[in-house]
Amino acid sequence: MKLKSTLALAALALACTLAGAQQQGVSKNEILIGTIQDMSGPLASYGKQARNGMLLRISELNEQGAIHGRKLRLIAEDDGYDPKKAVLAAQKLVNQDKIFIMAGHLGTAHNLAAMPVQFEKNIVNFFPITAAREMYEPLHRLKYSFAATYFDQIRLALPKMIKDKGAKKVCTIYQDDDFGLEVLRGAEAGLKTINAELAEKTSYKRGATDFSSQVARMKASGCDLVVLGTIIRETIGTIAEARKTGFNPTFLGSSAAYTDLIHKLGGKPMDGLYATHTVQHPYLDEASQPLRFWANKYKTMFNEDPTVFSVYGYSIIDQFIQAAQKAGANLTTDSFIKAMDTMTFEADMFGGARSTYTAKKRLGNDQSRLSQIQNGKWTVVSDYVKP
């Protein structure tokens, strides 16, 4: 009898241990969310803005209610945009802070470095801030991605832009790394659908500041549309050099170039640039009253203007809240996944497209739309381009 009692107690203890492990980061009154951002490195402005967007949505929830009686708490770690530091940050968040979920981690290489740490402890990688295909491929039960890939953005936008502009020759300048190659491949795939090819391909090394030779090659090829596999400084440098030499094709960039820093730093020569994007930049004087109200609320809270990265952070937490509500009072990794795999997120005030998730579909949508810099401001100029 004593043996049976001992075995029963041991089984109960094991069950409690397993249940506790499954519910890491979830207490009676609180859910712990972890995020890793660059807050001291080359993309510190992006990382801080994403974190602030998260904090704003968490503040709203905690002031207005809760998720089945639980408030949210964000623990943010700084990796300085270094993948090695991202691993250390993930280890702290997962093993020491015992977060329930990792949300909105910034950077492709950084997510790839941190995910094994998370997955070992059954922690979902929720909506990383990167448009890399690896964020949802290969299929993994703990991966969810919201960002239409650079590949799909250009693949879908380019053929329509060629038709609209009557373009005859398409060139590309791209960063010689995984990011730039994704843009290049997207351009090639888009052109293939209309039986066309790139007239000129030219690349540059990360950190380059002189783009005169690349611009000269594209100008000599007679290109009237240029696909930009560039980010901030390179976008500005390429367009400025082109304008200086009288080369004025249509420029099309990806969401990597969709930032207010382009027109703030590049000035008037940046007018006319097109870029794909998935959510709008929130200007304080936005025509949409809800978006204008949100932007001013953000500025009041953080004493700075919001950016598209602020929107990313806010939306990531907002959609987590919706899924966690649907998961029910017994929030576990398994119940969250079950809820996420039936979620549909409708279009919102930021202009994001409708997105859906299933057990076999972990990228919410592959659609993006176009904005153009007009008079020093990004202006939406297209609906979402569908495959």
C-alpha positions as CSV (number, residue, x, y, z in Angstrom):
1,M,0.0,0.0,0.0
2,K,2.9,2.3,0.9
3,L,4.5,1.6,-2.4
4,K,1.3,2.4,-4.3
5,S,1.1,5.7,-2.4
6,T,4.7,6.5,-3.2
7,L,4.2,5.8,-6.9
8,A,1.0,7.8,-7.0
9,L,2.8,10.8,-5.4
10,A,5.7,10.5,-7.8
11,A,3.3,10.3,-10.8
12,L,1.5,13.4,-9.5
13,A,4.8,15.3,-9.1
14,L,5.9,14.4,-12.6
15,A,2.6,15.5,-14.0
16,C,2.9,18.8,-12.2
17,T,6.4,19.3,-13.5
18,L,5.4,18.6,-17.0
19,A,2.4,20.9,-16.7
20,G,4.6,23.6,-15.2
21,A,7.1,23.3,-18.0
22,Q,4.4,23.5,-20.6
23,Q,3.0,26.6,-19.1
24,Q,6.3,28.5,-18.7
25,G,5.7,32.2,-18.7
26,V,2.1,32.0,-17.7
27,S,1.0,32.6,-14.1
28,K,-2.4,33.3,-12.7
29,N,-2.1,37.0,-13.2
30,E,0.6,37.5,-15.9
31,I,1.9,36.4,-19.3
32,L,5.6,37.0,-20.0
33,I,6.6,38.0,-23.5
34,G,10.2,38.2,-24.6
35,T,11.7,40.2,-27.4
36,I,15.3,40.7,-28.7
37,Q,16.0,44.0,-30.4
38,D,19.0,46.0,-31.5
39,M,19.0,48.9,-29.0
40,S,22.7,49.8,-29.2
41,G,23.9,48.8,-32.7
42,P,23.5,49.9,-36.3
43,L,19.7,49.4,-36.3
44,A,19.1,50.8,-32.8
45,S,16.5,53.2,-34.0
46,Y,14.5,50.3,-35.5
47,G,14.8,48.2,-32.4
48,K,13.8,50.9,-30.0
49,Q,10.8,51.8,-32.1
50,A,9.6,48.2,-32.4
51,R,9.9,47.8,-28.6
52,N,8.0,51.0,-28.0
53,G,5.2,49.9,-30.3
54,M,5.0,46.7,-28.2
55,L,4.9,48.6,-25.0
56,L,2.1,50.9,-26.2
57,R,-0.2,48.0,-27.1
58,I,0.7,46.2,-23.8
59,S,-0.1,49.4,-21.9
60,E,-3.5,49.7,-23.6
61,L,-4.4,46.1,-22.7
62,N,-3.2,46.4,-19.1
63,E,-5.2,49.6,-18.6
64,Q,-8.3,48.4,-20.2
65,G,-8.5,44.7,-19.1
66,A,-6.6,41.5,-19.4
67,I,-6.4,38.2,-21.3
68,H,-8.5,35.8,-19.2
69,G,-7.4,37.7,-16.0
70,R,-3.8,38.0,-17.0
71,K,-1.8,41.1,-17.7
72,L,1.1,41.2,-20.2
73,R,4.7,42.0,-19.3
74,L,7.4,42.5,-21.9
75,I,11.1,41.7,-21.2
76,A,13.3,43.2,-23.9
77,E,16.9,42.3,-24.5
78,D,19.5,44.1,-26.6
79,D,21.7,42.1,-29.0
80,G,23.4,45.1,-30.6
81,Y,22.5,43.5,-34.0
82,D,25.0,40.7,-33.3
83,P,23.8,37.1,-33.8
84,K,26.1,35.8,-31.1
85,K,24.6,38.2,-28.6
86,A,21.2,37.2,-29.8
87,V,21.9,33.6,-28.7
88,L,22.9,34.9,-25.2
89,A,19.8,37.0,-25.0
90,A,17.6,34.1,-26.0
91,Q,19.2,31.9,-23.4
92,K,18.5,34.5,-20.7
93,L,14.9,35.1,-21.8
94,V,14.1,31.4,-22.1
95,N,16.0,29.8,-19.2
96,Q,16.3,32.6,-16.7
97,D,13.3,34.9,-17.3
98,K,11.2,31.9,-18.5
99,I,9.2,33.7,-21.1
100,F,6.1,32.2,-22.6
101,I,6.8,33.4,-26.2
102,M,9.4,35.2,-28.2
103,A,7.8,38.1,-30.2
104,G,9.0,40.4,-32.9
105,H,12.7,39.5,-32.8
106,L,14.6,41.8,-35.2
107,G,16.9,40.5,-37.9
108,T,17.3,37.4,-40.0
109,A,20.6,36.0,-38.9
110,H,19.7,36.8,-35.3
111,N,16.5,34.8,-35.4
112,L,18.2,31.9,-37.0
113,A,20.8,31.9,-34.2
114,A,18.2,32.2,-31.4
115,M,15.5,29.8,-32.6
116,P,17.3,26.6,-31.6
117,V,17.5,27.9,-28.0
118,Q,13.8,28.6,-28.0
119,F,12.7,25.4,-29.7
120,E,14.6,23.3,-27.2
121,K,12.2,24.7,-24.6
122,N,9.1,24.6,-26.7
123,I,9.0,28.5,-27.1
124,V,7.1,29.8,-30.2
125,N,9.0,32.3,-32.4
126,F,6.2,34.7,-33.1
127,F,6.2,37.2,-35.9
128,P,9.9,38.0,-36.2
129,I,10.7,41.4,-37.8
130,T,12.3,40.2,-41.0
131,A,11.1,39.3,-44.4
132,A,13.2,36.2,-44.8
133,R,11.6,32.9,-46.0
134,E,13.5,31.0,-43.2
135,M,11.1,32.5,-40.7
136,Y,8.4,30.1,-41.9
137,E,10.3,27.6,-44.0
138,P,10.9,24.7,-43.5
139,L,7.6,24.2,-41.7
140,H,7.9,24.0,-37.9
141,R,5.2,24.0,-35.3
142,L,6.9,26.8,-33.4
143,K,7.3,29.2,-36.4
144,Y,4.9,32.0,-37.3
145,S,5.7,34.8,-39.7
146,F,3.8,37.9,-40.7
147,A,6.0,39.6,-43.3
148,A,5.6,39.1,-47.0
149,T,9.0,38.1,-48.2
150,Y,11.3,40.4,-50.2
151,F,11.2,37.7,-52.9
152,D,7.4,37.8,-53.1
153,Q,7.2,41.6,-52.7
154,I,9.3,42.2,-55.9
155,R,8.0,39.1,-57.7
156,L,4.4,40.4,-57.5
157,A,5.0,44.2,-57.9
158,L,7.5,44.2,-60.7
159,P,5.4,42.8,-63.6
160,K,2.5,45.2,-62.8
161,M,4.9,48.2,-62.6
162,I,6.5,47.3,-66.0
163,K,3.0,47.3,-67.5
164,D,2.0,50.5,-65.9
165,K,5.2,52.4,-66.8
166,G,5.6,50.8,-70.2
167,A,9.1,49.8,-69.2
168,K,11.3,48.2,-71.8
169,K,14.5,47.4,-70.0
170,V,14.8,46.4,-66.3
171,C,18.1,46.5,-64.3
172,T,18.9,45.8,-60.7
173,I,21.4,46.9,-58.2
174,Y,21.6,44.7,-55.1
175,Q,23.5,44.1,-51.9
176,D,25.8,41.1,-52.3
177,D,24.4,39.1,-49.4
178,D,21.3,37.0,-48.6
179,F,19.0,40.0,-48.5
180,G,20.1,41.4,-51.9
181,L,19.9,38.0,-53.5
182,E,16.3,37.6,-52.4
183,V,15.4,40.8,-54.1
184,L,17.4,39.7,-57.2
185,R,15.6,36.4,-57.3
186,G,12.2,38.1,-56.8
187,A,13.0,40.3,-59.8
188,E,14.0,37.4,-61.9
189,A,10.9,35.4,-60.9
190,G,8.6,38.3,-61.7
191,L,10.2,38.9,-65.1
192,K,9.9,35.2,-65.9
193,T,6.1,35.5,-65.7
194,I,6.1,37.9,-68.6
195,N,8.9,36.1,-70.5
196,A,11.5,38.8,-69.8
197,E,15.0,39.0,-68.3
198,L,17.1,41.6,-66.6
199,A,19.1,43.8,-68.9
200,E,21.7,44.5,-66.3
201,K,22.6,43.1,-62.9
202,T,25.1,44.9,-60.7
203,S,25.9,44.5,-57.0
204,Y,27.9,46.1,-54.2
205,K,29.5,44.9,-51.0
206,R,27.8,45.7,-47.7
207,G,29.1,49.0,-46.4
208,A,29.8,50.5,-49.8
209,T,29.4,54.3,-50.2
210,D,30.3,54.8,-53.9
211,F,27.8,53.6,-56.5
212,S,29.0,55.5,-59.5
213,S,30.3,52.5,-61.4
214,Q,27.0,50.6,-60.9
215,V,24.9,53.5,-61.9
216,A,27.1,54.1,-65.0
217,R,26.6,50.4,-66.1
218,M,22.8,50.7,-65.7
219,K,22.7,54.0,-67.6
220,A,24.8,52.5,-70.4
221,S,22.3,49.6,-70.7
222,G,19.5,52.0,-71.3
223,C,17.4,50.8,-68.4
224,D,14.2,52.6,-67.7
225,L,13.3,50.7,-64.5
226,V,15.7,49.8,-61.7
227,V,14.9,47.3,-58.9
228,L,16.7,48.3,-55.7
229,G,18.1,45.5,-53.5
230,T,19.2,48.3,-51.2
231,I,18.4,49.5,-47.7
232,I,18.9,53.1,-46.5
233,R,22.2,54.6,-47.3
234,E,22.6,52.6,-50.5
235,T,19.1,53.6,-51.7
236,I,19.9,57.2,-51.2
237,G,23.4,56.9,-52.7
238,T,22.2,55.1,-55.8
239,I,19.4,57.5,-56.6
240,A,21.4,60.6,-55.8
241,E,24.2,59.4,-58.2
242,A,21.6,58.7,-60.9
243,R,20.0,62.1,-60.6
244,K,23.4,63.8,-60.7
245,T,24.3,62.0,-64.0
246,G,20.9,62.7,-65.6
247,F,19.8,59.0,-65.3
248,N,16.2,59.1,-64.3
249,P,14.6,55.6,-64.5
250,T,11.7,54.4,-62.3
251,F,13.2,53.1,-59.1
252,L,11.5,50.3,-57.2
253,G,12.6,49.1,-53.8
254,S,11.5,46.5,-51.3
255,S,10.2,47.1,-47.8
256,A,13.8,47.4,-46.7
257,A,13.8,50.8,-48.3
258,Y,10.4,51.8,-47.0
259,T,11.4,54.1,-44.2
260,D,11.0,57.8,-43.5
261,L,14.8,58.0,-43.3
262,I,15.0,57.9,-47.1
263,H,13.3,61.2,-47.6
264,K,14.5,62.7,-44.4
265,L,18.2,62.1,-45.2
266,G,18.0,62.0,-49.0
267,G,15.8,65.1,-49.5
268,K,14.2,66.2,-52.8
269,P,16.1,63.8,-55.1
270,M,14.2,60.9,-53.4
271,D,10.9,62.0,-54.7
272,G,9.5,59.5,-57.2
273,L,10.9,56.4,-55.5
274,Y,8.5,53.5,-55.2
275,A,8.8,50.8,-52.5
276,T,6.8,47.8,-51.5
277,H,5.4,47.6,-48.0
278,T,3.0,45.7,-45.8
279,V,1.9,48.4,-43.3
280,Q,1.9,52.1,-43.6
281,H,4.3,54.6,-42.1
282,P,2.2,56.5,-39.5
283,Y,2.6,60.3,-40.1
284,L,1.3,62.6,-37.4
285,D,-0.8,64.5,-40.0
286,E,-2.2,61.3,-41.6
287,A,-5.5,61.8,-43.3
288,S,-7.0,58.7,-41.5
289,Q,-8.3,59.9,-38.2
290,P,-7.7,56.6,-36.3
291,L,-4.1,56.4,-37.6
292,R,-3.5,60.1,-36.8
293,F,-4.9,59.6,-33.3
294,W,-2.7,56.5,-32.8
295,A,0.4,58.4,-34.0
296,N,-0.2,61.3,-31.6
297,K,-0.8,58.9,-28.7
298,Y,2.5,57.2,-29.5
299,K,4.3,60.6,-29.5
300,T,2.8,61.6,-26.2
301,M,4.0,58.3,-24.6
302,F,7.5,58.2,-26.0
303,N,8.2,61.9,-27.0
304,E,9.1,60.9,-30.5
305,D,7.3,60.3,-33.8
306,P,6.3,56.7,-34.6
307,T,7.7,54.9,-37.6
308,V,6.8,51.8,-39.5
309,F,8.8,49.8,-37.0
310,S,6.6,51.2,-34.2
311,V,3.7,49.8,-36.2
312,Y,5.3,46.4,-36.5
313,G,5.8,46.2,-32.7
314,Y,2.3,47.3,-31.9
315,S,0.6,45.0,-34.5
316,I,2.6,42.0,-33.3
317,I,1.4,42.3,-29.8
318,D,-2.1,43.1,-30.9
319,Q,-2.3,39.9,-32.9
320,F,-0.7,37.9,-30.1
321,I,-3.5,39.3,-27.8
322,Q,-6.2,38.1,-30.2
323,A,-4.7,34.6,-30.5
324,A,-4.1,34.3,-26.7
325,Q,-7.7,35.3,-26.1
326,K,-8.9,32.6,-28.4
327,A,-6.6,30.0,-26.8
328,G,-8.7,30.3,-23.6
329,A,-8.0,30.5,-19.9
330,N,-5.7,27.4,-20.0
331,L,-3.0,29.1,-22.0
332,T,-0.2,26.7,-23.0
333,T,2.1,26.5,-26.0
334,D,-0.2,23.8,-27.4
335,S,-3.4,25.7,-26.8
336,F,-1.8,28.8,-28.4
337,I,-0.7,26.9,-31.4
338,K,-4.1,25.4,-31.8
339,A,-5.7,28.9,-31.7
340,M,-3.1,30.4,-34.1
341,D,-3.7,27.6,-36.6
342,T,-7.3,28.9,-37.0
343,M,-6.6,32.6,-36.9
344,T,-7.6,35.2,-39.4
345,F,-6.5,38.8,-38.8
346,E,-8.5,41.3,-40.7
347,A,-7.1,44.5,-42.3
348,D,-6.4,47.2,-39.8
349,M,-5.9,51.0,-39.6
350,F,-2.3,50.5,-40.6
351,G,-3.3,49.1,-44.0
352,G,-2.1,45.6,-43.3
353,A,-3.6,43.0,-45.6
354,R,-5.9,40.2,-44.3
355,S,-3.9,37.3,-43.1
356,T,-4.7,33.7,-42.2
357,Y,-2.8,30.8,-40.5
358,T,-3.2,27.1,-40.5
359,A,-1.1,24.1,-39.3
360,K,0.5,24.0,-42.8
361,K,0.5,27.8,-43.6
362,R,2.7,29.8,-41.3
363,L,3.1,32.9,-43.4
364,G,0.0,35.0,-42.9
365,N,0.0,36.4,-46.4
366,D,2.4,37.0,-49.3
367,Q,0.9,40.3,-50.4
368,S,2.4,43.8,-50.4
369,R,1.4,47.2,-51.9
370,L,3.2,50.2,-53.3
371,S,4.0,53.6,-51.9
372,Q,5.8,56.4,-53.6
373,I,7.7,59.3,-52.1
374,Q,5.7,62.4,-53.2
375,N,6.8,65.8,-51.9
376,G,9.0,64.3,-49.2
377,K,6.4,61.8,-47.8
378,W,5.4,58.2,-48.5
379,T,2.0,58.0,-50.2
380,V,0.2,54.8,-50.8
381,V,-0.4,54.4,-54.6
382,S,-1.7,50.8,-55.0
383,D,-3.9,48.2,-53.6
384,Y,-2.4,44.9,-52.5
385,V,-1.0,42.9,-55.4
386,K,-2.3,39.4,-55.4
387,P,-0.6,36.3,-56.9
